[in-house]
Amino acid sequence: MKMSPPQAGTPSWMLPFTDPNIWQNWFQQAQSSTENAAASATQSFGALLDPTQALKLQNDYIQRFSSLWQDFVSAKAPEIKDKRFSAPEWQANSLYAFNAAAYLLNARYLMEMAEAVQMPPRAKQKVRFAVQQLVDAMSPANFLVTNPEAQQKMLETNGKSLAKGIAHMLQDMQKGRISQSDESAFEVGRNVATTEGAVIFENELFQLIQYKPLTKTVFERPLLIVPPCINKYYILDLQPDNSLVRYAVEQGHTVFLVSWCNPDASLGHLGWDDYVTEGVMKAIEVAREVTGQEQINTLGFCVGGTLLATALAIPFAHGEKPVESLTLLTTLLDFGDTGVLDVYIDEAQVALREQTIGQGGLMPGRDFNCAFSSLRANDLVWNYVSSNYLKGEPPPAFDLLYWNADGTNLPGPMFCWYLRNTYLENNLKEPGKATVAGEKIDLSKINVPTFVYGSREDHIVPWTSAYESTQLLNPKKKRNNRFVLGASGHIAGVINPPAKKKRSYWVNDKTPASAQEWMSGATEHPGSWWEEWAKFLAKHAGRQVEAPRNYGNSQYKAIEPAPGRYVRVKAA
């Protein structure tokens, strides 16, 4: 077996890890104990595994480990297809290459075991998630003593990289979160959330922004955008070249947007009803009054879409029609399949939230950030542990990740209603099962043309679940509903401006009963789905009229320039 000698300048604390004799003895012990280790792992799952399947997995693991061992003994470099170990330092020393390959083999075995357990689907998903978290955390890339990239950088910088990494870690400990972006590079209103406009209405829940026209004429029917209340609105208005808000204004629409408050303890009593009536319904009322239009076009993004649909069900139940069209972006109305987020939802967890904050209090924004980051731990947690702390590298300036860290709180009663009635009990799907503002909600009453968008790699709103909205809304005229599927994930799929000429999207003029049936008849197109949406919106926006010269009207006057005060408030 060929062993690489310690490099010149290797610090004394690393010498034991580069001693060939120590590693030789360890490998001999590892080879003889591999079978016992595999059997022990199998036993941990006990009766949850089919004995035949368990034996097959165990034998496969032993065979793979033996093959890896033989490659190591013969100095054959293992093939590693994982970006965490793609740097040349991992292949420069056979010990590190073997360690990475052995880790990947063990990770594969554990995930195969988790996949093979015989449990109900929801329980099985929790097992898979827990094992994945363990596997991701134990990567050798996450520890200085087993990360050759970090060690090499420490030697090259005479320890300065490690000192910087410790400083970064201490700063993040004060923040209570891992820094994913250079937050000093951005400022709301200066280089994000910069589309020109003015706040024309505000209450304790939200500010309503009206944006300045960029065309001489505009469509007579305005567009109201309802973003999610668990994030800041400016994901839809990051910078001029990737702003959905600015794009809509450039298409000739008078755009209004809800900028939700970032609640503090004084608003901890607010519920879902408040967000619907004093939030969404009030914004619709103001937009109609300012423009003098009986119907407006509306767009809801993620939770904003769930709030918007809930709000619209109330007037439509009484035969009123305040909107001409509805657009839903990565929105859940049918919560039958919520993807990996389901691991955080069960009766015990919801009941605990109800006991602690259900009658008043706050759901902290940092808890949302932690939960969402855990869904992609390698990309959103451990990647930054390795780069920020082990290598001492500052995080890059990235507008989307800056926004991602700018969290918001939610009032406890509102959050608990949302958890129980959507994720846990799926009440919005069933007509009359959920009651909001004294009205039994029936989404099928919303009989307007609807544009529904889903992202193919969305881990928060599975695209097949987003598709279900086409079946719930406007059921008697489903031909007026349109579904478009975009590439990428929950955020990157949505923020895909045409000028970038990135990714692709799928269209199908029909909306059959199932998402898979829709996909089988869909056609892929290069570029952005925004242009498909622009065509849909133009059909329902009415005639062209002269662009308004002033914000608001005699009743609703400009209060302050966009982006307003509310969006600048940081979560405690």
C-alpha positions as a printed Julia matrix, in Angstrom:
572×3 Matrix{Float64}:
   0.0     0.0     0.0
   1.39    3.38   -1.01
   1.06    6.14    1.55
   1.74    9.83    0.99
   4.29   11.19    3.5
   3.5    14.24    5.64
   4.05   17.51    3.81
   6.77   19.85    4.96
   5.46   22.26    7.54
   2.72   19.93    8.77
   1.86   21.09   12.31
   2.52   18.68   15.15
  -1.14   18.22   16.0
  -1.72   16.76   12.51
   1.16   14.26   12.55
  -0.85   11.38   14.07
  -3.29   11.64   11.2
  -0.53   11.35    8.61
   1.34    8.44   10.22
   1.13    5.48    7.75
   1.43    2.87   10.53
  -1.57    4.25   12.4
  -3.69    4.26    9.26
  -2.45    0.77    8.27
  -3.59   -0.66   11.6
  -6.89    1.18   11.37
  -7.6    -0.17    7.89
  -6.85   -3.74    8.96
  -9.26   -3.38   11.85
 -11.86   -1.73    9.63
 -11.7    -4.53    7.09
 -12.24   -7.24    9.71
 -15.08   -5.35   11.43
 -17.01   -4.24    8.35
 -19.42   -7.15    8.52
 -20.13   -6.54   12.2
 -20.72   -2.83   11.57
 -23.17   -3.55    8.78
 -25.0    -6.08   10.92
 -25.18   -3.56   13.77
 -26.67   -0.91   11.5
 -29.21   -3.41   10.23
 -30.14   -4.38   13.78
 -30.79   -0.73   14.63
 -33.81   -0.75   12.35
 -34.97   -4.02   13.95
 -38.33   -5.37   12.87
 -38.89   -2.39   10.56
 -36.88   -4.1     7.82
 -37.8    -7.12    5.76
 -35.14   -9.75    6.7
 -34.46  -10.64    3.07
 -34.06   -7.0     2.07
 -31.9    -6.3     5.12
 -29.57   -9.2     4.3
 -29.27   -8.03    0.7
 -28.38   -4.49    1.77
 -25.86   -5.82    4.26
 -24.18   -8.08    1.7
 -24.09   -5.31   -0.89
 -22.47   -2.98    1.62
 -19.8    -5.53    2.57
 -19.05   -6.18   -1.09
 -18.71   -2.47   -1.85
 -16.52   -1.85    1.17
 -14.28   -4.79    0.27
 -13.92   -3.45   -3.25
 -13.07    0.0    -1.92
 -10.52   -1.55    0.45
  -8.86   -3.46   -2.36
  -8.62   -0.27   -4.43
  -6.98    1.49   -1.51
  -4.47   -1.3    -0.92
  -3.52   -1.22   -4.6
  -3.23    2.58   -4.5
  -6.11    2.96   -6.94
  -7.83    6.3    -6.42
 -11.56    5.94   -5.73
 -13.97    7.62   -8.1
 -15.76   10.38   -6.16
 -18.71   12.16   -7.78
 -19.68   14.63   -5.1
 -19.04   18.36   -5.26
 -18.07   18.46   -1.58
 -14.97   16.45   -2.47
 -14.21   17.79   -5.95
 -11.19   19.93   -4.99
  -7.79   18.43   -5.93
  -6.73   18.29   -2.26
  -9.08   15.35   -1.72
  -7.26   13.29   -4.35
  -3.75   14.5    -3.56
  -3.54   12.21   -0.52
  -4.93    8.67   -0.68
  -6.01    8.82    2.97
  -8.39   11.7     2.37
  -9.7    10.19   -0.85
 -10.42    6.91    0.91
 -12.04    8.7     3.84
 -14.39   10.59    1.5
 -15.23    7.44   -0.46
 -15.87    5.47    2.74
 -18.14    8.24    4.02
 -20.16    8.23    0.77
 -20.45    4.44    0.94
 -21.71    4.54    4.52
 -24.09    7.38    3.67
 -25.51    5.4     0.78
 -25.98    2.34    2.99
 -27.77    4.28    5.71
 -30.1     5.97    3.21
 -30.88    2.63    1.56
 -31.73    1.26    4.99
 -34.0     4.22    5.7
 -35.69    3.75    2.33
 -36.28    0.06    3.03
 -37.99    0.43    6.43
 -41.58   -0.77    6.5
 -43.58    2.13    7.91
 -46.51    4.35    6.91
 -45.46    6.99    4.32
 -45.4     9.98    6.71
 -43.44    8.11    9.37
 -41.05    6.77    6.74
 -40.41   10.28    5.46
 -39.48   11.4     8.97
 -36.99    8.52    9.21
 -35.45    9.4     5.85
 -35.18   13.04    6.86
 -33.56   12.26   10.21
 -31.04    9.9     8.63
 -30.26   12.45    5.91
 -29.59   15.11    8.54
 -27.18   12.76   10.31
 -25.46   11.77    7.09
 -25.02   15.37    5.97
 -23.66   16.45    9.35
 -21.04   13.69    9.47
 -19.37   14.57    6.16
 -15.55   14.77    6.5
 -15.8    18.11    4.7
 -17.4    19.56    7.86
 -14.42   19.03   10.16
 -11.01   20.64   10.1
  -9.17   17.44   10.98
 -10.66   15.59    7.97
 -10.88   18.45    5.44
  -7.63   18.71    3.42
  -8.79   21.92    1.67
  -9.1    23.73    4.99
  -5.81   22.3     6.24
  -3.95   23.33    3.09
  -5.36   26.86    3.27
  -4.39   27.1     6.93
  -0.79   26.16    6.05
  -0.66   28.58    3.12
  -1.92   31.49    5.22
   0.09   30.65    8.33
  -3.09   30.07   10.27
  -4.82   33.31    9.24
  -7.65   31.46    7.49
  -8.45   29.59   10.69
  -8.38   32.82   12.7
 -10.78   34.43   10.21
 -13.0    31.37   10.33
 -13.24   31.55   14.11
 -14.08   35.27   13.84
 -16.83   34.48   11.32
 -18.21   31.8    13.62
 -18.28   34.14   16.62
 -20.07   36.8    14.57
 -22.67   34.27   13.46
 -23.16   33.07   17.01
 -24.13   36.64   17.92
 -26.55   36.74   14.97
 -28.0    33.36   15.87
 -27.63   32.05   12.32
 -25.1    31.14    9.64
 -24.23   33.96    7.23
 -24.97   32.9     3.66
 -24.25   36.24    1.99
 -22.21   39.38    2.48
 -25.01   41.3     4.14
 -23.05   44.56    4.1
 -23.33   44.59    0.3
 -27.09   45.21    0.27
 -29.55   47.69    1.7
 -33.31   47.66    1.21
 -34.26   50.66   -0.9
 -30.7    51.28   -2.1
 -29.84   48.24   -4.24
 -32.71   45.84   -3.51
 -36.42   46.74   -3.56
 -35.69   49.73   -5.79
 -38.64   49.89   -8.2
 -40.04   53.41   -7.88
 -43.35   53.81   -6.11
 -45.11   55.09   -3.02
 -47.0    53.75   -0.02
 -50.62   54.9    -0.38
 -52.26   53.02    2.52
 -51.19   51.41    5.76
 -52.67   49.73    8.8
 -51.04   47.65   11.52
 -50.79   44.63    9.2
 -49.45   45.97    5.92
 -48.49   48.87    3.71
 -49.88   49.04    0.19
 -47.37   50.17   -2.42
 -48.4    51.62   -5.78
 -45.64   51.62   -8.4
 -44.89   54.42  -10.84
 -45.83   53.66  -14.47
 -43.02   53.08  -16.95
 -45.28   53.33  -20.02
 -47.37   56.19  -21.43
 -50.51   54.07  -21.34
 -51.51   51.27  -18.99
 -54.14   48.57  -18.88
 -57.26   49.79  -17.13
 -57.4    46.9   -14.68
 -54.56   46.99  -12.13
 -52.58   44.09  -10.74
 -52.44   43.43   -6.99
 -49.54   41.27   -5.76
 -49.82   39.43   -2.44
 -46.41   38.05   -1.41
 -45.87   35.57    1.42
 -46.04   36.98    4.94
 -43.27   34.66    6.17
 -40.73   36.49    3.98
 -40.09   40.07    2.9
 -41.88   41.06   -0.31
 -38.75   42.15   -2.16
 -37.98   38.65   -3.4
 -40.29   39.88   -6.18
 -38.31   43.13   -6.52
 -34.67   42.27   -5.89
 -32.83   44.33   -8.51
 -34.02   45.9   -11.78
 -32.84   43.02  -13.97
 -34.57   40.29  -11.93
 -37.64   42.08  -10.57
 -41.03   40.56  -11.33
 -42.61   43.79  -10.07
 -40.67   45.93  -12.53
 -41.38   43.47  -15.34
 -45.13   43.77  -14.73
 -44.88   47.57  -14.69
 -42.92   47.49  -17.95
 -45.71   45.42  -19.51
 -48.07   48.34  -18.89
 -49.79   47.26  -15.68
 -50.58   49.51  -12.74
 -49.09   47.43   -9.95
 -50.06   47.44   -6.29
 -48.21   45.3    -3.76
 -48.81   44.26   -0.16
 -45.8    44.85    2.11
 -46.56   42.87    5.26
 -45.52   44.1     8.67
 -42.87   42.29   10.69
 -44.92   41.66   13.86
 -43.61   42.35   17.33
 -45.19   41.31   20.64
 -47.89   44.0    20.35
 -49.33   42.16   17.32
 -48.96   38.66   18.73
 -52.74   38.33   19.08
 -53.54   38.51   15.35
 -55.06   35.52   13.6
 -55.59   34.16   10.09
 -58.91   36.03    9.88
 -57.07   39.32   10.43
 -54.61   38.62    7.64
 -57.49   37.79    5.31
 -59.87   40.64    6.14
 -57.61   43.47    7.29
 -54.83   42.38    4.95
 -55.78   40.89    1.57
 -59.41   42.03    1.39
 -58.48   45.57    2.42
 -55.75   45.71   -0.23
 -58.23   44.59   -2.91
 -60.66   47.27   -1.75
 -58.06   50.05   -1.92
 -56.74   49.01   -5.34
 -60.28   49.0    -6.75
 -61.12   52.39   -5.27
 -57.89   54.05   -6.45
 -58.31   52.85  -10.04
 -62.1    53.01  -10.17
 -62.28   49.41  -11.44
 -64.9    46.89  -10.36
 -62.5    44.03  -11.05
 -58.73   43.82  -10.69
 -56.16   41.15  -11.48
 -54.47   39.44   -8.57
 -51.3    37.42   -7.93
 -50.39   35.43   -4.84
 -47.0    33.88   -4.15
 -46.59   30.87   -1.82
 -48.44   31.55    1.47
 -49.59   34.82   -0.1
 -51.46   32.72   -2.65
 -53.13   30.67    0.08
 -54.21   33.88    1.82
 -55.42   35.39   -1.45
 -57.52   32.37   -2.41
 -59.02   32.21    1.08
 -59.91   35.91    0.9
 -61.49   35.62   -2.56
 -63.69   32.71   -1.49
 -65.6    35.06    0.82
 -67.01   37.58   -1.72
 -67.46   34.88   -4.37
 -69.63   32.94   -1.92
 -72.03   35.92   -2.01
 -72.03   36.22   -5.78
 -69.58   39.12   -5.85
 -66.69   39.24   -8.32
 -63.96   41.66   -7.2
 -61.27   40.15   -9.45
 -60.99   39.39  -13.14
 -58.19   36.81  -12.86
 -56.08   34.99  -10.3
 -52.41   34.01  -10.55
 -50.89   31.58   -8.05
 -47.13   31.05   -7.89
 -45.83   27.96   -6.04
 -48.94   27.94   -3.88
 -50.62   25.17   -1.91
 -54.41   24.99   -1.66
 -54.57   21.2    -1.47
 -52.13   20.2     1.28
 -52.44   16.46    0.7
 -48.77   16.23   -0.31
 -46.53   18.89    1.19
 -43.25   17.2     0.36
 -40.4    17.17    2.84
 -41.95   19.92    4.99
 -44.27   17.23    6.24
 -41.53   16.08    8.62
 -42.24   19.11   10.8
 -46.0    18.62   10.96
 -47.9    16.19   13.14
 -50.55   16.43   15.85
 -48.03   16.57   18.67
 -45.97   19.36   17.12
 -49.0    21.44   16.18
 -50.56   20.96   19.61
 -47.32   22.11   21.23
 -47.34   25.31   19.15
 -50.99   25.88   20.04
 -50.22   25.51   23.74
 -47.28   27.9    23.65
 -48.27   30.63   21.16
 -51.77   29.71   19.98
 -53.45   32.27   22.22
 -50.83   34.96   21.74
 -47.14   35.33   21.08
 -44.81   35.14   18.1
 -43.41   32.48   15.81
 -39.84   33.79   15.38
 -38.53   34.33   11.87
 -35.24   32.63   12.75
 -37.15   29.38   13.33
 -38.45   29.53    9.76
 -34.94   30.1     8.44
 -33.58   27.12   10.38
 -36.39   24.86    9.2
 -36.08   25.81    5.53
 -32.28   25.58    5.62
 -32.49   22.07    7.05
 -34.4    20.94    3.97
 -31.22   21.49    1.94
 -28.63   21.2     4.68
 -25.63   20.54    2.43
 -26.25   23.68    0.38
 -27.59   26.02    3.05
 -25.79   24.9     6.22
 -22.71   22.7     5.85
 -21.45   24.42    2.72
 -21.07   27.61    4.76
 -19.61   25.81    7.78
 -16.85   24.57    5.49
 -16.22   27.81    3.62
 -16.94   30.44    6.3
 -15.5    28.72    9.36
 -12.99   26.06    8.26
 -11.5    28.02    5.35
 -12.11   31.52    6.69
 -13.7    32.69    3.44
 -16.24   35.52    3.6
 -19.63   34.66    2.09
 -20.24   36.17   -1.37
 -22.6    39.06   -2.1
 -25.79   37.39   -3.37
 -29.09   39.28   -3.35
 -31.3    36.21   -3.1
 -29.45   34.84   -0.07
 -29.44   38.3     1.53
 -33.22   38.26    1.23
 -33.33   34.69    2.55
 -31.69   35.82    5.8
 -34.01   38.82    6.23
 -36.68   36.92    8.09
 -40.08   37.87    9.49
 -42.05   36.83   12.55
 -45.65   35.63   12.53
 -48.34   36.1    15.18
 -48.81   32.84   17.08
 -52.61   32.49   16.59
 -52.29   33.12   12.85
 -49.46   30.6    12.51
 -51.26   27.92   14.53
 -54.48   28.29   12.51
 -52.43   27.93    9.35
 -50.63   24.79   10.58
 -53.75   22.99   11.74
 -56.16   23.92    8.96
 -53.76   23.44    6.06
 -50.74   21.2     6.68
 -52.29   19.01    9.36
 -55.99   18.7     8.42
 -56.08   20.0     4.82
 -59.36   21.8     5.53
 -59.2    24.37    2.73
 -59.58   21.62    0.14
 -62.96   20.5     1.5
 -65.84   22.94    0.87
 -67.22   24.28    4.13
 -64.68   22.61    6.42
 -62.71   25.76    7.23
 -64.38   28.92    8.5
 -62.77   32.33    8.01
 -64.36   35.62    9.08
 -67.59   33.75    9.76
 -67.73   32.34    6.22
 -67.41   28.65    5.37
 -64.7    28.55    2.71
 -65.47   26.94   -0.64
 -62.64   27.51   -3.12
 -64.73   26.11   -5.97
 -66.81   29.29   -5.85
 -63.85   31.27   -7.24
 -64.88   31.17  -10.89
 -62.35   33.33  -12.69
 -59.55   32.39  -15.11
 -56.56   31.21  -13.13
 -52.86   30.99  -13.99
 -51.09   28.46  -11.77
 -47.31   28.13  -11.71
 -45.19   25.38  -10.15
 -41.42   24.78  -10.03
 -40.25   21.33  -11.04
 -37.56   20.97   -8.34
 -39.54   22.75   -5.6
 -38.91   21.09   -2.22
 -41.38   23.35   -0.38
 -44.38   23.21   -2.73
 -44.19   20.03   -4.87
 -45.25   20.97   -8.38
 -47.79   18.16   -8.46
 -49.47   19.71   -5.4
 -49.39   23.17   -6.97
 -51.16   21.65   -9.96
 -54.08   20.55   -7.78
 -55.22   24.17   -7.61
 -56.35   23.87  -11.23
 -58.84   21.24  -10.1
 -60.12   23.12   -7.04
 -60.68   26.53   -8.64
 -63.26   27.34  -11.29
 -64.22   23.64  -11.61
 -67.06   24.22  -14.08
 -64.76   26.07  -16.47
 -61.41   24.37  -15.93
 -60.56   25.16  -19.54
 -60.05   28.75  -18.35
 -57.38   27.59  -15.91
 -53.79   27.38  -17.12
 -50.85   25.59  -15.54
 -47.21   26.31  -16.38
 -44.28   24.38  -14.97
 -40.88   26.02  -14.61
 -37.44   24.54  -14.06
 -35.46   24.86  -10.82
 -36.78   25.34   -7.29
 -39.16   27.32   -5.11
 -37.43   30.68   -5.51
 -34.98   30.35   -8.42
 -37.75   28.94  -10.6
 -39.99   31.93   -9.94
 -37.3    34.6   -10.28
 -36.34   33.85  -13.88
 -36.51   37.02  -16.01
 -36.69   36.56  -19.81
 -33.6    38.69  -20.47
 -31.43   36.13  -18.66
 -32.44   33.44  -21.17
 -32.0    30.76  -18.53
 -33.74   27.49  -17.78
 -36.95   26.34  -19.45
 -40.65   25.78  -18.82
 -43.41   23.38  -19.85
 -46.89   24.24  -21.12
 -50.04   22.29  -21.9
 -53.26   24.05  -22.89
 -55.33   21.37  -21.16
 -55.77   20.79  -17.42
 -56.55   17.07  -17.03
 -57.38   15.46  -13.7
 -53.83   14.54  -12.72
 -50.49   16.34  -12.81
 -48.77   13.37  -14.43
 -51.35   13.31  -17.19
 -50.73   17.02  -17.72
 -46.99   16.4   -17.91
 -47.35   13.63  -20.46
 -48.96   16.13  -22.85
 -46.75   19.11  -22.01
 -44.2    20.74  -24.29
 -40.89   22.15  -23.08
 -39.77   25.63  -24.15
 -36.45   27.36  -23.48
 -36.4    30.56  -21.43
 -38.7    32.12  -18.88
 -42.33   31.39  -18.04
 -42.83   35.13  -17.37
 -43.74   35.72  -21.0
 -46.51   33.1   -20.84
 -47.88   34.82  -17.75
 -47.69   38.25  -19.44
 -49.88   36.96  -22.28
 -52.4    35.57  -19.82
 -52.51   38.78  -17.8
 -52.91   40.99  -20.87
 -56.05   39.07  -21.87
 -57.74   40.06  -18.61
 -56.39   43.57  -18.11
 -58.88   45.48  -20.26
 -58.24   48.35  -22.62
 -55.33   50.79  -22.62
 -55.8    54.12  -20.81
 -53.52   57.04  -20.0
 -51.04   56.21  -17.26
 -51.86   57.85  -13.9
 -49.76   60.92  -13.13
 -50.06   60.7    -9.37
 -50.11   58.0    -6.73
 -53.39   57.07   -5.07
 -56.39   59.43   -5.2
 -58.06   62.05   -3.06
 -58.76   59.51   -0.33
 -55.53   57.54   -0.48
 -52.55   59.85   -0.77
 -48.86   59.04   -0.9
 -47.54   58.43    2.63
 -43.87   57.77    1.88
 -41.71   56.52   -1.01
 -41.39   52.81   -1.7
 -40.22   50.48   -0.28
 -41.72   51.99    2.87
 -40.97   51.47    6.56
 -42.48   48.05    7.18
 -40.09   46.11    4.95
 -37.08   47.59    6.74
 -38.06   46.2    10.16
 -35.81   43.32   11.18
 -37.04   40.25   13.03
 -35.84   40.21   16.64
